[in-house]
Amino acid sequence: MQIEQLNVLTASHNELNELVSLLTDCVESGASVGFLAPLETGEAQRYWQGVAADLAEGGRTLLIARDAGRIAGAVQISYCGKKNGSHRAEVEKLMVHTAFRQRGVAQQLMAELERQAQANQRTLLVLDTRTGDTASTLYRKLGYQAGHIPGFARSSAGALDGTTFFYKAL
């Protein structure tokens, strides 16, 4: 498994298609990444176009995991642009394709994310995920502290699910 930083602006057409496929796979398998199933291809493409704009402005870093040349997972760091928040960043969209789960991909992505955050003088990471999501176990294992907000996000079924937010001082 190889972890690398990807610039969507210079990514190949194949890589962009793989990112769309990754997002779609994660949403369809129930991951809490801000989208509801079913996810239309056009919506996923527009999402990655927005990420590309953020990457161009320097407000975000995109890390991907490759296995045999294929994108197996991704995670993003969104840097707080406020003067009083220049020490923090948000972990966004930790995704691992269902074909690559249970192989340590998420842990490797998060380890590199933390290294990148520290290299960018970020000493606090924050994130949120649906309460009870399998990712919660990973975040706790990696040393993130948790809190809970009830009724925070709507599920694909229409229910309001609680969310668990996490933070970690680096």
N, C-alpha and C positions, 0 to 999 in steps of 0.2 A: 504494500500500500504506500502510495506516495502522496504527500500533502503539498499543495502549491497554491500560490496566490494567482487568481485569474482576473484579468482585465477584460470585462465583457466587451469593451469597445474593440479589442483586437482579437477576440475569440473567433474561432472558425464557425462556420455555419453549423457544422456537426456538433460542436460544443454547445452552441445555443440551443439546438434541438435536444441535446441530452439534458440540459438544465430545465427545459420545459417538461421533458419526460420525468425528470426527478421530482419536480414540484407536483406534477399531476399524480404520479405514483404515491407520493406521500399524502396528498389530500385524499385520494381515493381509498387509501388504507387507514384513514382516520386520524392522521397526525394533526396536531394543533399548531398550524402554521399560518393562521389568519385567513384562510380561504374555506369556502364551503363546497362540498361535493354535490353534484358533479362539477368539476372544473373544466371550463371550456378552454380549448387550445389558445384562442385569441386573448383571453384574460391572462393566461400564463405568459404568453409572449409579451403583452403590455407590462406585466409585472417586471420581467427581466429587462425591458427597455428602461423602466424607471430606475432599476438598480444600476444600469449602465450610466445613466445621468449622474447618479450619486457618486459612482466610482470616478467619473471624470472630474467632479468637483472636489474629490478628496475626502468626502465625508463618510466614506464607507470602505471596508476591505472585504473582499470575497475570497474565501478559501475553499478549495475543492480537494476531495480525495479521489485518486485514480487507482484503479485496479486493472491491470492488463490494458491500459490505455483508455478504459471506460470510466466515466464519472460515476463514482459510487456514492458520493455524498457531498454536502456543502454546508457552510455556515458563514454568517456575516457578522462583522463588527460595525456598528453604527456609532460614530464618534459624536459626542455631545458638542455642539457648536457654541453653547452659551458660555460666557466668561466664567460664571460661577460653577460650571460643570466641566471645565477642561480636564479634570482628573478622571472623568468617568466615560464609560462606553456601554452600549447595549448589545447583548448577544441576540442575534436575530436568525430565525429560520434554520435551525440545526436540522438537517434532513439527511437521511440515509435511505437509499433505494431499498425496497423490500428484498431484492435479490442479494443484498450485501449486509443485511442486519445480522447481529450477534457475532461479528468478527472484530469488534473493537474500533470500527471506523469512527463512530461518534467521539469516543475518548481521544483518538488521535487528532481529530479536528479541533476539539476543545483545548487540547494541550497546545497546539499551534496557535490557536486564537489567543490564549493567555500570553504566550510569548510575544505575539504581535502587539497585543494591548500594552504590555510592559515596555516594549521597544518604542511605543508611541506615548510614553509617560502617562498611561492610564493606570490608576491604582484601585479603581472600583468598577466591577462589572455587574450589570443588572440584566434580568431577563424574566419572562413570564411564560407559563404553560398551563394548559387546562389541568385542573385539579384531578389527580388520579392518573394522569398520563404517564406512560412508561418512562418518559424522559426524566420525570421527577426523581426516580431512583438514581439515574446517572448523575444528575446535578448534585444530589446529596452526597453521593460517593466521591465527587470531585471537590467537596468542601464548601459548596454553596449553602447559605442559610436561607430559610424559607418563611413566607407569610402567606396569608390567604385572603382573597376578596370574593365574596359570594356573588352569583349572578352576573359575572363580568362579560362573558362571551357567548354568543348564540351558536349552537351546534347545528350541524347539517339537518338534524331532525327537528329543529326549531326550539329546542329547550334552551334555557339560560343556564350555562355551566359556570361553576366557580372557577377561579384561576388561582394558581399558586405562583407568587413572584419569588425570585431568588436573587441573592446578591453575594458577591465574594470580594473581599479586600485582597488585593495582590501584594 
